[in-house]
Every structure is written in C-alpha cells, then in structure tokens.
Amino acid sequence: MERIPLACTVVWLTPQGAQGGRAQGIGVKFNDKDNPAKPQIEKYLTGMLNSDRLSHTL
C-alpha cells in the first residue's frame, strides 16, 4: 500500500488492549473538505467492507 500525505486532525485514538474488545486504531478528520487523497482512501476501504477485521470506519 502506498503512503498518502494528508492534512488531518486525529479525533480519536483506540490503544491496543482497549476495553470492550474495540479494535486498535485512530480516527481522523480531513482539514480540507476537497482533499485529493479522499477518493484513494475510500477505494482502499471499499475492499475492506467484507473483511473479517474489526473496524470503526464510518
């Protein structure tokens, strides 16, 4: 997977071993509503819809 530079703000962080069996990860908010990386990220996430991996993707 390629690296995609982003201007964003971390809005939540779930550490490894979090209560309630929540998956480790971060939530980000794009600083620019027309961020050119957004379509690329959505393309990667679309393939994850049927994944067995836990996610909190909205």
C-alpha beads as a LAMMPS data file, in Angstrom:
LAMMPS data file: protein, C-alpha beads

58 atoms
57 bonds

1 atom types
1 bond types

-500.0 500.0 xlo xhi
-500.0 500.0 ylo yhi
-500.0 500.0 zlo zhi

Masses

1 110.0

Atoms # bond

1 1 1 0.000 0.000 0.000
2 1 1 1.360 3.420 -0.910
3 1 1 1.779 6.286 1.538
4 1 1 -0.659 9.142 1.092
5 1 1 0.228 12.509 2.653
6 1 1 -2.713 14.077 4.483
7 1 1 -3.578 17.288 6.257
8 1 1 -5.821 15.986 9.026
9 1 1 -6.594 16.058 12.723
10 1 1 -6.637 12.937 14.900
11 1 1 -10.081 12.920 16.543
12 1 1 -9.871 9.653 18.478
13 1 1 -7.279 7.027 19.370
14 1 1 -8.020 3.473 20.472
15 1 1 -4.929 1.843 22.011
16 1 1 -4.061 -1.835 21.802
17 1 1 -5.912 -3.784 24.506
18 1 1 -8.775 -1.271 24.821
19 1 1 -11.822 -2.242 26.881
20 1 1 -14.853 -3.749 25.197
21 1 1 -12.846 -5.590 22.545
22 1 1 -12.518 -2.452 20.431
23 1 1 -10.026 -2.626 17.557
24 1 1 -6.800 -0.648 17.848
25 1 1 -6.762 2.377 15.567
26 1 1 -7.245 6.073 15.009
27 1 1 -9.966 8.310 13.631
28 1 1 -9.037 11.294 11.514
29 1 1 -10.854 14.342 10.197
30 1 1 -9.699 15.863 6.909
31 1 1 -8.744 19.526 7.277
32 1 1 -9.591 20.152 3.611
33 1 1 -13.071 19.011 2.511
34 1 1 -11.830 18.557 -1.082
35 1 1 -8.734 16.561 -0.136
36 1 1 -7.434 14.806 -3.275
37 1 1 -6.431 11.755 -1.191
38 1 1 -10.033 11.069 -0.104
39 1 1 -11.035 9.058 -3.226
40 1 1 -7.888 6.913 -2.904
41 1 1 -8.579 6.184 0.758
42 1 1 -12.224 5.358 0.046
43 1 1 -11.059 2.960 -2.685
44 1 1 -8.841 1.099 -0.183
45 1 1 -11.611 0.993 2.420
46 1 1 -14.213 -0.315 -0.040
47 1 1 -12.254 -3.558 -0.309
48 1 1 -12.384 -3.888 3.475
49 1 1 -16.194 -3.940 3.744
50 1 1 -16.316 -7.739 3.630
51 1 1 -13.204 -8.196 5.761
52 1 1 -13.148 -10.220 8.981
53 1 1 -11.024 -7.498 10.587
54 1 1 -12.717 -5.261 13.150
55 1 1 -13.170 -1.640 12.148
56 1 1 -14.884 1.530 13.316
57 1 1 -14.874 3.086 9.843
58 1 1 -17.742 5.480 9.242

Bonds

1 1 1 2
2 1 2 3
3 1 3 4
4 1 4 5
5 1 5 6
6 1 6 7
7 1 7 8
8 1 8 9
9 1 9 10
10 1 10 11
11 1 11 12
12 1 12 13
13 1 13 14
14 1 14 15
15 1 15 16
16 1 16 17
17 1 17 18
18 1 18 19
19 1 19 20
20 1 20 21
21 1 21 22
22 1 22 23
23 1 23 24
24 1 24 25
25 1 25 26
26 1 26 27
27 1 27 28
28 1 28 29
29 1 29 30
30 1 30 31
31 1 31 32
32 1 32 33
33 1 33 34
34 1 34 35
35 1 35 36
36 1 36 37
37 1 37 38
38 1 38 39
39 1 39 40
40 1 40 41
41 1 41 42
42 1 42 43
43 1 43 44
44 1 44 45
45 1 45 46
46 1 46 47
47 1 47 48
48 1 48 49
49 1 49 50
50 1 50 51
51 1 51 52
52 1 52 53
53 1 53 54
54 1 54 55
55 1 55 56
56 1 56 57
57 1 57 58
